Amino acid sequence: MMKSVLIIGVLLAILGIVGLAIPVFTTTQTKDVAKLGDVKVQSREQTSHAIPPLLSGGVLVLGVVLIGVGALSKSA
């Protein structure tokens, strides 16, 4: 049980660090606009997503706390 808490803590800490290092990322979606027989007209739409620094910091802190809880209960 505590090993899983430690693993979840490490994953959350890594996600928090990545969120702080790369706060904005872009995704691309291809949509069909029109279809005439075998001919398709498609458009690509790019969307930017921003991760709030407060959220990334909170996830990082939660991960560090879970790592501490997992490490303390493992040694006890």
GUVO-392003 format. One record per residue (C-alpha): x, y negated, z; residue number from 1; chain. Coordinates in Angstrom, 1 decimal. Layout:
N
u  v  w  num  chaine
X  Y  Z  NUM  A
...
! end
This chain:
76
u  v  w  num  chaine
0.0  0.0  0.0  1  A
2.7  -2.5  0.9  2  A
4.8  -1.6  -2.1  3  A
1.9  -2.7  -4.3  4  A
1.7  -6.0  -2.4  5  A
5.3  -6.5  -3.0  6  A
4.9  -5.8  -6.8  7  A
1.9  -8.1  -7.1  8  A
3.9  -10.8  -5.3  9  A
6.8  -10.5  -7.7  10  A
4.4  -10.6  -10.7  11  A
2.7  -13.7  -9.3  12  A
6.0  -15.4  -8.6  13  A
7.2  -14.7  -12.2  14  A
3.9  -16.0  -13.6  15  A
4.2  -19.2  -11.5  16  A
7.8  -19.8  -12.7  17  A
6.8  -19.3  -16.3  18  A
3.8  -21.6  -15.8  19  A
6.1  -24.3  -14.5  20  A
8.7  -23.8  -17.2  21  A
6.2  -23.7  -20.1  22  A
3.2  -25.8  -19.1  23  A
1.8  -26.1  -22.6  24  A
1.4  -23.4  -25.2  25  A
-0.4  -23.2  -28.6  26  A
-2.5  -20.4  -30.0  27  A
-3.5  -20.0  -33.6  28  A
-6.8  -18.5  -34.8  29  A
-7.7  -17.6  -38.4  30  A
-11.3  -18.1  -39.4  31  A
-13.1  -17.2  -42.6  32  A
-14.6  -20.3  -44.1  33  A
-16.2  -18.9  -47.3  34  A
-16.3  -15.6  -49.1  35  A
-17.0  -15.3  -52.8  36  A
-16.7  -11.7  -54.0  37  A
-13.1  -10.7  -53.4  38  A
-11.9  -14.2  -52.8  39  A
-11.8  -15.4  -49.2  40  A
-11.1  -19.0  -48.0  41  A
-9.6  -19.1  -44.6  42  A
-8.6  -21.8  -42.2  43  A
-6.1  -21.7  -39.4  44  A
-6.9  -23.5  -36.3  45  A
-4.3  -24.3  -33.6  46  A
-5.4  -24.9  -30.1  47  A
-3.2  -26.3  -27.3  48  A
-3.6  -25.0  -23.8  49  A
-2.2  -26.8  -20.7  50  A
-1.5  -25.1  -17.4  51  A
-1.8  -27.5  -14.5  52  A
1.4  -27.7  -12.5  53  A
-0.6  -27.5  -9.2  54  A
-2.0  -24.1  -10.4  55  A
1.5  -22.8  -11.3  56  A
2.9  -24.0  -8.1  57  A
0.1  -22.4  -6.1  58  A
0.6  -19.0  -7.9  59  A
4.3  -19.2  -7.2  60  A
3.8  -19.9  -3.5  61  A
1.2  -17.1  -3.2  62  A
3.7  -14.7  -4.9  63  A
6.5  -15.7  -2.5  64  A
4.1  -15.2  0.5  65  A
3.1  -11.8  -0.8  66  A
6.8  -10.9  -1.3  67  A
7.4  -11.9  2.3  68  A
4.5  -9.9  3.6  69  A
5.5  -6.9  1.7  70  A
9.1  -7.1  2.8  71  A
8.3  -7.7  6.5  72  A
5.8  -4.8  6.7  73  A
8.2  -2.5  4.8  74  A
11.0  -3.2  7.4  75  A
8.6  -2.8  10.4  76  A
! end
